[in-house]
């Protein structure tokens, strides 16, 4: 399985992905799901991939080939980020269709879902989620992030933290916590965790991390999150009945309906009948 997230902010973009692939309990491997394409000073792109590994690898190779060979349509020639999403969607759909019939006979899906983000020239940075059918969506003012793969476990923290004004560093930490939450709940998602932070207008990649399980920063981040979320939970307001229960525990229990104190030494005991 896979989990990838991309975040669109006023200051730039944040991308994060896990690196585990799973084809059964005895076929767990590590593959990067983050791919970068750059013409420094002119345009930058990040592609995140989830789904059929063979399909995603073929699509990424075609993206590279088109750029290297100077194809009429490539990431080097598209004029807008939406054109890049359209181009990626076509490649993705065509690649999946090549083998879908043969794979379906074996119960295997050839589909892949992708995220592409970046900036072209002085246009605004943007991110798009590209579906297997080739269509795509982008972010809105209210929803500034896109997820692919095993998304449900990591979504709550993004909903609570991310808005357009979130600083890039905070967004990167939020993405890491989102992936860590997913790893804890789904064993098919796992490290290394890759993080790319792109600063708006720079047209180059400066901030990249690849964090293994034993990475000092990742370990300190997850430990701090665990400790503080537990503290926040214990500091939540108490229910009224919890306070009453504590008073009862400290005092004397009263039997219902009798008006007598349970266990009182003044209670009369019946003599046994002869």
Helices and strands as residue ranges (DSSP letters): E 3-9, E 12-17, E 20-22, E 28-30, E 34-39, E 43-51, H 53-68, H 81-104, E 112-120, E 126-130, E 136-138, E 145-149, H 152-161, H 168-185, E 193-199, E 207-211, H 216-234, H 240-250
